[in-house]
Amino acid sequence: MRIHIATDHAGLDFSTQLQEHLRGIGHDVIDHGPIEYDAVDDYPAFCIRAAQGVIADQHAGVEALGVVFGGSGNGEQIAANKVAGIRAALVWNLSTAELAREHNDANVISIGARQHSFEEVVSFIERFIETPFSGDERHVRRIRQIADFERDGSLLPDPRA
């Protein structure tokens, strides 16, 4: 599988270690930056490029997911979610990693590098990668509703109206 990775300065060490780990178990890893430590770097472009890489690969029929890191993972998740078609999930344990894929068909995982050990991060990412989307009708329906809003602003009628 191809894995697109991006981070900010807080996740740079994790990113470097993770790339080595993922390549070592057979994944094709694309690093979207940064390439060196800068305490005041701006992560949005890195994370958006990683998300764009995931979408481009998926549209080309390449099996791909993304991983974005930051101090908390919140800003990185927000940035990745600005790319049409991306469903980035903030993950903080094995259950949220699994549910992100199983229920939401998330294609990007966001993790707070300052919140977890490297071993925890690896376990979250491996669980995320190995968990398939359930394909349950209710989850497909909900994902479609999000995609419809993203595409044209449409929502289901408000039942209170």
Order of alpha helices (4+ residues) and beta strands (2+ residues): beta-alpha-beta-alpha-beta-alpha-beta-alpha-beta-alpha-alpha
